[in-house]
Amino acid sequence: MDRMVQTALNSLKMMMENQTATAHNLANVNTPGFKQDVAIDFSSIFLSRQEGIEPRIISSRNTGGFSIEQGQMENTQNPLDLAIKTEGYFVIQPKDGSIALSRRGDLQTSETGELLDGAGNKILDDGLQPIIIPAYTEISFSNQGQINIKAIGDAPDAPAQNVGLIATFVPDEETKLKKSLDGHIRIEPNVGPNGEEEIVAIEPNQQAQVMPGFLEKSNVNAVEEMVNSLDQQRKFEMHVKFIQMAEELDNAGASLMRLPGM
């Protein structure tokens, strides 16, 4: 009976993690460049016998997986909207945390001229430094990520000034990416022989192709996520009933074993 309950509880834990990923996906349906969270990487943990407890094998999940499918491209004609064609990422500096990767391209400038994305993360240049853009009347981006402006006060026929290069990164086949706990994409750390993690630095390689005037939408399918949510709810209710049934069977067995008059 104990094994029945343990199996059901383990399944409930996995469904709770599925529901968390589904809720996060639904909350980001309209977030530009958002990549759908997926949870399909499973592993097993063996718990050895301790203090009379029977050994157990339980399932665990390696979090941080996401879909690399490209979202729909929207032609906005906004000069501050950028998208990356096929593979690649922008290199950003989140408000809190280390350097990360992003597909979000709804750009804006702060009061101090810093180039930010729609979430307020700093867009970095090829030297991994924040990009400062002087006051301008016109701005444009090349397919390589070069930033050209006509500054305030320039003559009408003056050539555009190059004020920076947006850092981009295209991972090779051996590079594994994952979402960190803060929701940003980073290179998966290397694990040493003793289980210690070694952070792998992000180094721009400028291999991504930038599409000015376009914005990549989230790759989340809202209908599919809603169906998954309902399916997980039904499975959750079924497992709760399974635990209740195990309790009833356990009580019935204890009642049969009880001596008369006890």
C-alpha positions in Angstrom: 0.0 0.0 0.0 2.9 2.3 0.8 4.3 1.8 -2.6 0.9 2.7 -4.2 0.8 6.0 -2.4 4.5 6.7 -3.1 4.0 6.2 -6.8 0.9 8.4 -6.8 2.6 11.2 -4.9 5.6 11.1 -7.3 3.2 11.4 -10.2 1.5 14.3 -8.5 4.8 16.1 -8.1 5.6 15.7 -11.8 2.1 17.0 -12.8 2.6 20.0 -10.5 5.9 20.8 -12.4 4.0 20.4 -15.7 1.3 22.7 -14.5 3.9 25.3 -13.5 5.4 25.2 -17.0 2.0 25.5 -18.6 1.0 28.5 -16.5 4.3 30.2 -17.3 3.7 29.6 -21.0 0.2 31.0 -20.9 1.4 34.1 -19.0 3.9 34.8 -21.8 1.7 34.2 -24.9 2.1 37.9 -25.8 5.7 38.3 -24.8 7.9 39.0 -27.9 10.6 36.4 -28.5 9.4 34.2 -25.6 10.4 30.5 -25.9 8.0 27.9 -24.7 9.0 26.1 -21.5 9.0 22.3 -22.0 9.6 19.6 -19.4 10.5 16.3 -21.0 14.0 15.5 -19.7 13.5 12.8 -17.0 15.9 11.0 -14.8 15.7 8.6 -11.9 17.0 8.8 -8.3 17.6 5.6 -6.2 17.1 6.0 -2.5 18.9 3.3 -0.6 17.6 1.5 2.5 17.9 3.7 5.6 16.6 3.1 9.1 14.3 0.3 8.0 12.8 2.3 5.1 12.5 0.2 1.9 14.6 1.4 -1.1 12.8 3.5 -3.6 13.4 4.7 -7.2 11.7 8.0 -7.9 11.5 10.1 -11.0 13.0 13.6 -11.3 13.0 16.2 -13.9 15.9 18.4 -15.2 14.3 21.8 -15.5 15.3 24.5 -17.9 14.2 23.0 -21.2 12.6 25.2 -23.9 11.4 25.0 -27.4 13.7 26.5 -30.1 10.9 26.7 -32.6 10.8 30.2 -34.2 7.8 32.3 -33.4 5.8 34.1 -36.0 7.5 37.1 -37.6 5.5 40.4 -37.5 6.4 43.2 -39.9 6.0 46.3 -37.6 8.0 48.8 -39.7 9.2 50.2 -36.3 12.9 51.0 -36.6 13.5 49.9 -33.0 12.0 46.5 -33.5 14.5 43.7 -34.3 14.2 40.0 -34.9 16.7 37.2 -35.5 16.2 35.1 -38.6 16.3 31.3 -37.8 19.1 30.6 -35.3 20.7 33.0 -32.8 20.2 35.2 -29.8 20.8 38.7 -28.6 23.2 39.0 -25.7 21.7 40.9 -22.8 22.5 42.0 -19.2 19.4 41.3 -17.1 18.5 43.7 -14.3 19.5 41.1 -11.8 21.9 38.2 -12.7 24.7 37.4 -15.1 24.8 37.8 -18.9 22.2 35.9 -20.8 20.6 35.3 -24.2 17.3 36.5 -25.5 15.2 36.6 -28.7 13.2 39.6 -27.5 13.7 42.5 -29.9 11.2 45.2 -28.9 13.9 47.8 -28.2 13.8 51.2 -26.5 16.2 53.7 -25.1 16.4 54.9 -21.5 16.7 58.5 -20.3 20.4 58.1 -20.3 20.5 56.6 -23.8 21.0 53.0 -22.9 19.6 50.5 -25.4 17.1 48.2 -23.6 14.6 45.5 -24.5 10.9 45.6 -23.6 11.7 44.0 -20.2 14.3 46.6 -19.3 17.3 44.3 -19.9 20.4 46.0 -21.3 21.4 45.1 -24.9 25.1 44.5 -25.0 27.6 45.2 -27.8 30.2 42.9 -29.2 32.5 43.7 -26.3 29.8 42.8 -23.8 29.3 46.4 -22.7 26.0 48.3 -22.5 25.2 50.3 -25.7 24.7 54.1 -25.2 23.0 55.8 -28.1 23.3 59.6 -28.4 20.2 61.7 -29.0 19.1 61.2 -32.7 16.6 62.1 -35.3 16.9 58.9 -37.2 18.1 55.4 -36.3 18.6 52.2 -38.4 20.1 48.7 -37.9 22.0 46.6 -40.4 21.5 42.8 -40.8 24.7 42.4 -38.9 23.4 44.4 -36.0 25.3 47.7 -36.6 23.6 50.8 -35.2 23.5 53.9 -37.4 22.0 57.2 -36.4 21.7 60.8 -37.5 22.4 62.8 -34.4 20.5 65.9 -33.4 22.2 68.9 -34.9 23.7 67.0 -37.9 23.3 68.6 -41.3 20.5 67.0 -43.4 23.0 65.7 -45.9 25.4 64.4 -43.2 26.2 60.6 -43.4 24.8 58.4 -40.7 27.1 57.7 -37.7 27.9 54.1 -36.6 27.5 54.1 -32.8 27.7 50.4 -31.9 27.3 46.8 -32.9 24.7 44.6 -31.2 26.2 41.4 -29.8 24.6 38.2 -31.2 25.4 34.6 -30.5 24.7 31.4 -32.4 25.4 28.2 -30.4 27.2 25.3 -32.1 26.0 21.8 -32.0 27.9 20.9 -28.8 26.6 23.9 -26.9 23.6 23.2 -24.7 21.3 26.0 -23.6 18.8 26.0 -20.7 16.6 28.5 -18.9 17.9 29.5 -15.5 15.6 29.9 -12.5 15.2 33.6 -13.4 13.8 32.7 -16.8 16.7 33.8 -18.9 18.6 31.5 -21.4 22.2 30.7 -20.6 24.8 28.1 -21.6 24.4 25.0 -19.4 27.2 24.8 -16.8 29.8 22.1 -17.0 29.6 19.6 -14.2 32.9 18.5 -12.6 33.7 15.1 -11.2 32.6 16.0 -7.7 29.3 17.6 -8.9 30.5 21.2 -8.9 29.2 23.4 -11.6 31.5 25.5 -13.8 29.8 28.5 -15.4 30.4 28.8 -19.2 30.8 32.4 -20.4 28.8 33.7 -23.3 31.1 35.0 -26.1 29.4 36.8 -29.0 30.3 35.4 -32.4 28.1 37.8 -34.6 26.8 35.0 -36.7 23.1 35.7 -36.3 21.2 37.6 -39.0 19.2 40.5 -37.7 15.9 41.6 -39.3 15.2 45.3 -38.7 11.5 46.3 -38.6 10.4 42.8 -37.6 9.3 41.4 -34.2 9.3 37.7 -33.3 6.2 36.7 -31.4 6.1 34.1 -28.7 6.2 30.5 -30.0 3.6 29.4 -27.4 0.4 27.9 -28.8 -2.3 29.1 -26.4 -4.9 26.6 -27.4 -2.5 23.7 -26.9 -1.4 25.0 -23.5 -5.1 25.3 -22.4 -5.8 21.7 -23.5 -2.7 20.6 -21.6 -3.8 22.4 -18.5 -7.3 20.8 -18.5 -5.7 17.3 -19.1 -3.3 17.8 -16.2 -6.2 18.9 -13.9 -8.1 15.7 -14.8 -5.0 13.5 -14.1 -4.5 15.3 -10.8 -8.0 14.5 -9.7 -7.6 10.9 -10.8 -4.4 10.5 -8.7 -6.0 12.0 -5.6 -8.8 9.5 -5.9 -6.1 6.8 -6.3 -4.6 7.9 -2.9 -8.0 7.9 -1.3 -8.6 4.4 -2.6 -5.3 3.2 -1.2 -6.2 4.7 2.2 -9.6 2.9 2.2 -7.9 -0.4 1.3 -5.4 0.1 4.0 -8.1 0.7 6.6 -10.1 -2.3 5.4 -7.0 -4.5 5.7 -6.3 -3.2 9.2 -9.9 -3.9 10.2 -9.6 -7.5 9.1 -6.4 -8.0 11.1 -7.8 -6.5 14.2 -8.6 -9.0 17.0 -12.2 -9.3 18.2 -13.0 -6.9 21.0 -9.9 -4.7 20.3 
